[in-house]
Amino acid sequence: MKKLLLFLALTVFAGFALTGCSQGTDNSAEATTTQEIASDASDTENAADASTEQASSTAAQKSDDDNYDFSSYEERIEKVTKNVNNAKASSNYKTNQDRYYSLKRQIDAIEDDLDALDDTFEHSYESGDMTFETYQARERSIEKLEDQLELSENALENKFGIDD
């Protein structure tokens, strides 16, 4: 009995699957002439142009909102990275430790400032003073800066053989 019900169910399912969807009349065919295709393509291009114009005006408005000057952070990261790259390891453990922790404090200070800035942006978004798109863009910028700092910190740890 179970086999018969399964067979009937599969037969009905196959019948529906094979019939497909049709529009009911054969008079409505797809565009097959070059004129119809060109007309359809023109309509699509016009819609795409309108969409592009709207997106560019939205992007222009967003870029005004997204403009935050991260250059001071970039300069600080560049400076500390240069200091890490120029640092020389010594044969004296105490000297290495002092150099390492001096540079590590500089990196940590920038990280702390970026965290505080991130908190400020998050608060602005949560209070409704900033759009989600702006918040996301600024968040991505901060993450890139933090990634650069992490690379500097890894180089520092490798140079002095200290894993913090």
Biotite code that builds the C-alpha atoms (Angstrom):
import biotite.structure as struc

atoms = struc.array([
    struc.Atom([0.000, 0.000, 0.000], chain_id="A", res_id=1, res_name="MET", atom_name="CA", element="C"),
    struc.Atom([2.820, 2.415, 0.897], chain_id="A", res_id=2, res_name="LYS", atom_name="CA", element="C"),
    struc.Atom([4.493, 1.686, -2.423], chain_id="A", res_id=3, res_name="LYS", atom_name="CA", element="C"),
    struc.Atom([1.275, 2.454, -4.296], chain_id="A", res_id=4, res_name="LEU", atom_name="CA", element="C"),
    struc.Atom([0.829, 5.814, -2.486], chain_id="A", res_id=5, res_name="LEU", atom_name="CA", element="C"),
    struc.Atom([4.470, 6.710, -3.104], chain_id="A", res_id=6, res_name="LEU", atom_name="CA", element="C"),
    struc.Atom([4.082, 5.787, -6.783], chain_id="A", res_id=7, res_name="PHE", atom_name="CA", element="C"),
    struc.Atom([0.941, 7.928, -7.110], chain_id="A", res_id=8, res_name="LEU", atom_name="CA", element="C"),
    struc.Atom([2.554, 10.885, -5.344], chain_id="A", res_id=9, res_name="ALA", atom_name="CA", element="C"),
    struc.Atom([5.615, 10.710, -7.579], chain_id="A", res_id=10, res_name="LEU", atom_name="CA", element="C"),
    struc.Atom([3.425, 10.414, -10.666], chain_id="A", res_id=11, res_name="THR", atom_name="CA", element="C"),
    struc.Atom([1.422, 13.497, -9.709], chain_id="A", res_id=12, res_name="VAL", atom_name="CA", element="C"),
    struc.Atom([4.616, 15.393, -8.882], chain_id="A", res_id=13, res_name="PHE", atom_name="CA", element="C"),
    struc.Atom([6.186, 14.393, -12.211], chain_id="A", res_id=14, res_name="ALA", atom_name="CA", element="C"),
    struc.Atom([3.027, 15.457, -14.023], chain_id="A", res_id=15, res_name="GLY", atom_name="CA", element="C"),
    struc.Atom([3.201, 18.937, -12.489], chain_id="A", res_id=16, res_name="PHE", atom_name="CA", element="C"),
    struc.Atom([6.938, 19.223, -13.054], chain_id="A", res_id=17, res_name="ALA", atom_name="CA", element="C"),
    struc.Atom([6.749, 18.269, -16.719], chain_id="A", res_id=18, res_name="LEU", atom_name="CA", element="C"),
    struc.Atom([3.803, 20.505, -17.610], chain_id="A", res_id=19, res_name="THR", atom_name="CA", element="C"),
    struc.Atom([5.661, 23.663, -16.617], chain_id="A", res_id=20, res_name="GLY", atom_name="CA", element="C"),
    struc.Atom([4.185, 27.108, -16.689], chain_id="A", res_id=21, res_name="CYS", atom_name="CA", element="C"),
    struc.Atom([2.617, 28.451, -19.828], chain_id="A", res_id=22, res_name="SER", atom_name="CA", element="C"),
    struc.Atom([0.807, 31.653, -20.642], chain_id="A", res_id=23, res_name="GLN", atom_name="CA", element="C"),
    struc.Atom([-2.151, 29.797, -22.031], chain_id="A", res_id=24, res_name="GLY", atom_name="CA", element="C"),
    struc.Atom([-2.073, 31.232, -25.558], chain_id="A", res_id=25, res_name="THR", atom_name="CA", element="C"),
    struc.Atom([0.497, 30.882, -28.268], chain_id="A", res_id=26, res_name="ASP", atom_name="CA", element="C"),
    struc.Atom([-0.098, 34.441, -29.532], chain_id="A", res_id=27, res_name="ASN", atom_name="CA", element="C"),
    struc.Atom([2.228, 36.005, -26.933], chain_id="A", res_id=28, res_name="SER", atom_name="CA", element="C"),
    struc.Atom([5.692, 35.042, -28.138], chain_id="A", res_id=29, res_name="ALA", atom_name="CA", element="C"),
    struc.Atom([8.986, 36.452, -27.007], chain_id="A", res_id=30, res_name="GLU", atom_name="CA", element="C"),
    struc.Atom([10.642, 39.245, -28.939], chain_id="A", res_id=31, res_name="ALA", atom_name="CA", element="C"),
    struc.Atom([12.314, 37.649, -31.929], chain_id="A", res_id=32, res_name="THR", atom_name="CA", element="C"),
    struc.Atom([12.869, 40.462, -34.395], chain_id="A", res_id=33, res_name="THR", atom_name="CA", element="C"),
    struc.Atom([15.832, 42.750, -34.176], chain_id="A", res_id=34, res_name="THR", atom_name="CA", element="C"),
    struc.Atom([13.477, 45.720, -33.789], chain_id="A", res_id=35, res_name="GLN", atom_name="CA", element="C"),
    struc.Atom([11.758, 44.178, -30.770], chain_id="A", res_id=36, res_name="GLU", atom_name="CA", element="C"),
    struc.Atom([15.091, 43.172, -29.235], chain_id="A", res_id=37, res_name="ILE", atom_name="CA", element="C"),
    struc.Atom([16.515, 46.661, -29.822], chain_id="A", res_id=38, res_name="ALA", atom_name="CA", element="C"),
    struc.Atom([13.407, 48.212, -28.278], chain_id="A", res_id=39, res_name="SER", atom_name="CA", element="C"),
    struc.Atom([13.689, 45.939, -25.234], chain_id="A", res_id=40, res_name="ASP", atom_name="CA", element="C"),
    struc.Atom([17.409, 46.713, -24.928], chain_id="A", res_id=41, res_name="ALA", atom_name="CA", element="C"),
    struc.Atom([16.704, 50.450, -25.197], chain_id="A", res_id=42, res_name="SER", atom_name="CA", element="C"),
    struc.Atom([14.147, 50.236, -22.408], chain_id="A", res_id=43, res_name="ASP", atom_name="CA", element="C"),
    struc.Atom([16.637, 48.333, -20.267], chain_id="A", res_id=44, res_name="THR", atom_name="CA", element="C"),
    struc.Atom([19.390, 50.889, -20.977], chain_id="A", res_id=45, res_name="GLU", atom_name="CA", element="C"),
    struc.Atom([17.088, 53.798, -20.100], chain_id="A", res_id=46, res_name="ASN", atom_name="CA", element="C"),
    struc.Atom([16.190, 52.125, -16.832], chain_id="A", res_id=47, res_name="ALA", atom_name="CA", element="C"),
    struc.Atom([19.873, 51.452, -16.171], chain_id="A", res_id=48, res_name="ALA", atom_name="CA", element="C"),
    struc.Atom([20.785, 55.088, -16.947], chain_id="A", res_id=49, res_name="ASP", atom_name="CA", element="C"),
    struc.Atom([18.114, 56.360, -14.573], chain_id="A", res_id=50, res_name="ALA", atom_name="CA", element="C"),
    struc.Atom([19.323, 53.947, -11.924], chain_id="A", res_id=51, res_name="SER", atom_name="CA", element="C"),
    struc.Atom([22.944, 55.047, -12.485], chain_id="A", res_id=52, res_name="THR", atom_name="CA", element="C"),
    struc.Atom([22.009, 58.726, -12.181], chain_id="A", res_id=53, res_name="GLU", atom_name="CA", element="C"),
    struc.Atom([20.129, 58.071, -8.969], chain_id="A", res_id=54, res_name="GLN", atom_name="CA", element="C"),
    struc.Atom([23.008, 55.988, -7.612], chain_id="A", res_id=55, res_name="ALA", atom_name="CA", element="C"),
    struc.Atom([25.572, 58.675, -8.481], chain_id="A", res_id=56, res_name="SER", atom_name="CA", element="C"),
    struc.Atom([23.535, 61.399, -6.787], chain_id="A", res_id=57, res_name="SER", atom_name="CA", element="C"),
    struc.Atom([23.105, 59.136, -3.768], chain_id="A", res_id=58, res_name="THR", atom_name="CA", element="C"),
    struc.Atom([26.829, 58.365, -3.855], chain_id="A", res_id=59, res_name="ALA", atom_name="CA", element="C"),
    struc.Atom([27.648, 62.073, -4.020], chain_id="A", res_id=60, res_name="ALA", atom_name="CA", element="C"),
    struc.Atom([25.409, 62.719, -1.043], chain_id="A", res_id=61, res_name="GLN", atom_name="CA", element="C"),
    struc.Atom([26.891, 59.737, 0.783], chain_id="A", res_id=62, res_name="LYS", atom_name="CA", element="C"),
    struc.Atom([30.452, 60.830, 0.036], chain_id="A", res_id=63, res_name="SER", atom_name="CA", element="C"),
    struc.Atom([29.688, 64.162, 1.689], chain_id="A", res_id=64, res_name="ASP", atom_name="CA", element="C"),
    struc.Atom([28.459, 62.302, 4.745], chain_id="A", res_id=65, res_name="ASP", atom_name="CA", element="C"),
    struc.Atom([31.300, 59.769, 4.629], chain_id="A", res_id=66, res_name="ASP", atom_name="CA", element="C"),
    struc.Atom([34.043, 62.373, 4.480], chain_id="A", res_id=67, res_name="ASN", atom_name="CA", element="C"),
    struc.Atom([35.947, 62.121, 7.687], chain_id="A", res_id=68, res_name="TYR", atom_name="CA", element="C"),
    struc.Atom([39.583, 63.062, 7.773], chain_id="A", res_id=69, res_name="ASP", atom_name="CA", element="C"),
    struc.Atom([41.546, 60.032, 8.941], chain_id="A", res_id=70, res_name="PHE", atom_name="CA", element="C"),
    struc.Atom([44.836, 61.572, 7.752], chain_id="A", res_id=71, res_name="SER", atom_name="CA", element="C"),
    struc.Atom([46.113, 62.327, 11.261], chain_id="A", res_id=72, res_name="SER", atom_name="CA", element="C"),
    struc.Atom([45.714, 58.652, 12.161], chain_id="A", res_id=73, res_name="TYR", atom_name="CA", element="C"),
    struc.Atom([47.312, 57.584, 8.893], chain_id="A", res_id=74, res_name="GLU", atom_name="CA", element="C"),
    struc.Atom([50.284, 59.872, 9.588], chain_id="A", res_id=75, res_name="GLU", atom_name="CA", element="C"),
    struc.Atom([50.683, 58.532, 13.117], chain_id="A", res_id=76, res_name="ARG", atom_name="CA", element="C"),
    struc.Atom([50.542, 54.944, 11.874], chain_id="A", res_id=77, res_name="ILE", atom_name="CA", element="C"),
    struc.Atom([53.027, 55.735, 9.127], chain_id="A", res_id=78, res_name="GLU", atom_name="CA", element="C"),
    struc.Atom([55.374, 57.327, 11.676], chain_id="A", res_id=79, res_name="LYS", atom_name="CA", element="C"),
    struc.Atom([55.204, 54.432, 14.144], chain_id="A", res_id=80, res_name="VAL", atom_name="CA", element="C"),
    struc.Atom([55.635, 51.927, 11.280], chain_id="A", res_id=81, res_name="THR", atom_name="CA", element="C"),
    struc.Atom([58.726, 53.795, 10.142], chain_id="A", res_id=82, res_name="LYS", atom_name="CA", element="C"),
    struc.Atom([60.039, 53.780, 13.723], chain_id="A", res_id=83, res_name="ASN", atom_name="CA", element="C"),
    struc.Atom([59.431, 50.026, 13.975], chain_id="A", res_id=84, res_name="VAL", atom_name="CA", element="C"),
    struc.Atom([61.189, 49.413, 10.669], chain_id="A", res_id=85, res_name="ASN", atom_name="CA", element="C"),
    struc.Atom([64.158, 51.571, 11.701], chain_id="A", res_id=86, res_name="ASN", atom_name="CA", element="C"),
    struc.Atom([64.477, 50.061, 15.181], chain_id="A", res_id=87, res_name="ALA", atom_name="CA", element="C"),
    struc.Atom([67.581, 47.969, 15.711], chain_id="A", res_id=88, res_name="LYS", atom_name="CA", element="C"),
    struc.Atom([67.734, 44.937, 17.923], chain_id="A", res_id=89, res_name="ALA", atom_name="CA", element="C"),
    struc.Atom([70.583, 44.909, 20.395], chain_id="A", res_id=90, res_name="SER", atom_name="CA", element="C"),
    struc.Atom([72.476, 42.097, 22.039], chain_id="A", res_id=91, res_name="SER", atom_name="CA", element="C"),
    struc.Atom([71.412, 43.550, 25.391], chain_id="A", res_id=92, res_name="ASN", atom_name="CA", element="C"),
    struc.Atom([68.043, 42.116, 26.492], chain_id="A", res_id=93, res_name="TYR", atom_name="CA", element="C"),
    struc.Atom([67.170, 45.154, 28.643], chain_id="A", res_id=94, res_name="LYS", atom_name="CA", element="C"),
    struc.Atom([67.814, 47.543, 25.749], chain_id="A", res_id=95, res_name="THR", atom_name="CA", element="C"),
    struc.Atom([65.637, 45.436, 23.442], chain_id="A", res_id=96, res_name="ASN", atom_name="CA", element="C"),
    struc.Atom([62.894, 45.320, 26.032], chain_id="A", res_id=97, res_name="GLN", atom_name="CA", element="C"),
    struc.Atom([62.981, 49.113, 26.487], chain_id="A", res_id=98, res_name="ASP", atom_name="CA", element="C"),
    struc.Atom([62.889, 49.730, 22.730], chain_id="A", res_id=99, res_name="ARG", atom_name="CA", element="C"),
    struc.Atom([60.091, 47.223, 22.263], chain_id="A", res_id=100, res_name="TYR", atom_name="CA", element="C"),
    struc.Atom([57.865, 48.639, 25.002], chain_id="A", res_id=101, res_name="TYR", atom_name="CA", element="C"),
    struc.Atom([58.496, 52.218, 23.902], chain_id="A", res_id=102, res_name="SER", atom_name="CA", element="C"),
    struc.Atom([57.249, 51.411, 20.392], chain_id="A", res_id=103, res_name="LEU", atom_name="CA", element="C"),
    struc.Atom([54.490, 49.175, 21.741], chain_id="A", res_id=104, res_name="LYS", atom_name="CA", element="C"),
    struc.Atom([53.138, 52.075, 23.831], chain_id="A", res_id=105, res_name="ARG", atom_name="CA", element="C"),
    struc.Atom([52.996, 54.239, 20.699], chain_id="A", res_id=106, res_name="GLN", atom_name="CA", element="C"),
    struc.Atom([51.045, 51.550, 18.850], chain_id="A", res_id=107, res_name="ILE", atom_name="CA", element="C"),
    struc.Atom([48.722, 51.039, 21.820], chain_id="A", res_id=108, res_name="ASP", atom_name="CA", element="C"),
    struc.Atom([48.054, 54.788, 22.058], chain_id="A", res_id=109, res_name="ALA", atom_name="CA", element="C"),
    struc.Atom([46.943, 54.887, 18.415], chain_id="A", res_id=110, res_name="ILE", atom_name="CA", element="C"),
    struc.Atom([44.790, 51.783, 18.941], chain_id="A", res_id=111, res_name="GLU", atom_name="CA", element="C"),
    struc.Atom([43.155, 53.405, 21.950], chain_id="A", res_id=112, res_name="ASP", atom_name="CA", element="C"),
    struc.Atom([42.431, 56.572, 19.971], chain_id="A", res_id=113, res_name="ASP", atom_name="CA", element="C"),
    struc.Atom([40.934, 54.552, 17.111], chain_id="A", res_id=114, res_name="LEU", atom_name="CA", element="C"),
    struc.Atom([38.767, 52.628, 19.577], chain_id="A", res_id=115, res_name="ASP", atom_name="CA", element="C"),
    struc.Atom([37.526, 55.888, 21.099], chain_id="A", res_id=116, res_name="ALA", atom_name="CA", element="C"),
    struc.Atom([36.788, 57.264, 17.625], chain_id="A", res_id=117, res_name="LEU", atom_name="CA", element="C"),
    struc.Atom([34.930, 54.070, 16.756], chain_id="A", res_id=118, res_name="ASP", atom_name="CA", element="C"),
    struc.Atom([32.869, 54.423, 19.937], chain_id="A", res_id=119, res_name="ASP", atom_name="CA", element="C"),
    struc.Atom([32.056, 58.022, 19.002], chain_id="A", res_id=120, res_name="THR", atom_name="CA", element="C"),
    struc.Atom([30.855, 56.957, 15.540], chain_id="A", res_id=121, res_name="PHE", atom_name="CA", element="C"),
    struc.Atom([28.815, 54.134, 17.029], chain_id="A", res_id=122, res_name="GLU", atom_name="CA", element="C"),
    struc.Atom([27.177, 56.534, 19.476], chain_id="A", res_id=123, res_name="HIS", atom_name="CA", element="C"),
    struc.Atom([26.378, 58.958, 16.640], chain_id="A", res_id=124, res_name="SER", atom_name="CA", element="C"),
    struc.Atom([24.786, 56.166, 14.636], chain_id="A", res_id=125, res_name="TYR", atom_name="CA", element="C"),
    struc.Atom([22.774, 54.861, 17.578], chain_id="A", res_id=126, res_name="GLU", atom_name="CA", element="C"),
    struc.Atom([21.512, 58.343, 18.404], chain_id="A", res_id=127, res_name="SER", atom_name="CA", element="C"),
    struc.Atom([20.394, 58.856, 14.797], chain_id="A", res_id=128, res_name="GLY", atom_name="CA", element="C"),
    struc.Atom([22.947, 61.556, 13.944], chain_id="A", res_id=129, res_name="ASP", atom_name="CA", element="C"),
    struc.Atom([24.611, 59.322, 11.344], chain_id="A", res_id=130, res_name="MET", atom_name="CA", element="C"),
    struc.Atom([23.252, 57.007, 8.656], chain_id="A", res_id=131, res_name="THR", atom_name="CA", element="C"),
    struc.Atom([24.075, 53.323, 8.687], chain_id="A", res_id=132, res_name="PHE", atom_name="CA", element="C"),
    struc.Atom([25.960, 53.631, 5.384], chain_id="A", res_id=133, res_name="GLU", atom_name="CA", element="C"),
    struc.Atom([28.141, 56.415, 6.779], chain_id="A", res_id=134, res_name="THR", atom_name="CA", element="C"),
    struc.Atom([28.749, 54.439, 9.941], chain_id="A", res_id=135, res_name="TYR", atom_name="CA", element="C"),
    struc.Atom([29.728, 51.373, 7.919], chain_id="A", res_id=136, res_name="GLN", atom_name="CA", element="C"),
    struc.Atom([32.106, 53.358, 5.710], chain_id="A", res_id=137, res_name="ALA", atom_name="CA", element="C"),
    struc.Atom([33.828, 54.890, 8.709], chain_id="A", res_id=138, res_name="ARG", atom_name="CA", element="C"),
    struc.Atom([33.947, 51.513, 10.437], chain_id="A", res_id=139, res_name="GLU", atom_name="CA", element="C"),
    struc.Atom([35.699, 50.021, 7.383], chain_id="A", res_id=140, res_name="ARG", atom_name="CA", element="C"),
    struc.Atom([38.220, 52.865, 7.371], chain_id="A", res_id=141, res_name="SER", atom_name="CA", element="C"),
    struc.Atom([38.997, 52.313, 11.035], chain_id="A", res_id=142, res_name="ILE", atom_name="CA", element="C"),
    struc.Atom([39.384, 48.576, 10.449], chain_id="A", res_id=143, res_name="GLU", atom_name="CA", element="C"),
    struc.Atom([41.909, 49.235, 7.673], chain_id="A", res_id=144, res_name="LYS", atom_name="CA", element="C"),
    struc.Atom([43.897, 51.485, 9.974], chain_id="A", res_id=145, res_name="LEU", atom_name="CA", element="C"),
    struc.Atom([43.768, 48.876, 12.727], chain_id="A", res_id=146, res_name="GLU", atom_name="CA", element="C"),
    struc.Atom([45.003, 46.246, 10.272], chain_id="A", res_id=147, res_name="ASP", atom_name="CA", element="C"),
    struc.Atom([47.993, 48.459, 9.415], chain_id="A", res_id=148, res_name="GLN", atom_name="CA", element="C"),
    struc.Atom([48.724, 48.867, 13.115], chain_id="A", res_id=149, res_name="LEU", atom_name="CA", element="C"),
    struc.Atom([48.534, 45.132, 13.636], chain_id="A", res_id=150, res_name="GLU", atom_name="CA", element="C"),
    struc.Atom([51.087, 44.592, 10.875], chain_id="A", res_id=151, res_name="LEU", atom_name="CA", element="C"),
    struc.Atom([53.413, 47.063, 12.584], chain_id="A", res_id=152, res_name="SER", atom_name="CA", element="C"),
    struc.Atom([52.900, 45.339, 15.917], chain_id="A", res_id=153, res_name="GLU", atom_name="CA", element="C"),
    struc.Atom([53.661, 41.937, 14.379], chain_id="A", res_id=154, res_name="ASN", atom_name="CA", element="C"),
    struc.Atom([56.833, 43.323, 12.800], chain_id="A", res_id=155, res_name="ALA", atom_name="CA", element="C"),
    struc.Atom([57.833, 44.788, 16.163], chain_id="A", res_id=156, res_name="LEU", atom_name="CA", element="C"),
    struc.Atom([57.292, 41.458, 17.931], chain_id="A", res_id=157, res_name="GLU", atom_name="CA", element="C"),
    struc.Atom([59.279, 39.627, 15.275], chain_id="A", res_id=158, res_name="ASN", atom_name="CA", element="C"),
    struc.Atom([62.129, 42.119, 15.336], chain_id="A", res_id=159, res_name="LYS", atom_name="CA", element="C"),
    struc.Atom([62.646, 41.938, 19.101], chain_id="A", res_id=160, res_name="PHE", atom_name="CA", element="C"),
    struc.Atom([61.494, 38.356, 19.606], chain_id="A", res_id=161, res_name="GLY", atom_name="CA", element="C"),
    struc.Atom([58.889, 39.391, 22.158], chain_id="A", res_id=162, res_name="ILE", atom_name="CA", element="C"),
    struc.Atom([55.374, 38.001, 21.792], chain_id="A", res_id=163, res_name="ASP", atom_name="CA", element="C"),
    struc.Atom([52.989, 40.153, 23.757], chain_id="A", res_id=164, res_name="ASP", atom_name="CA", element="C"),
])
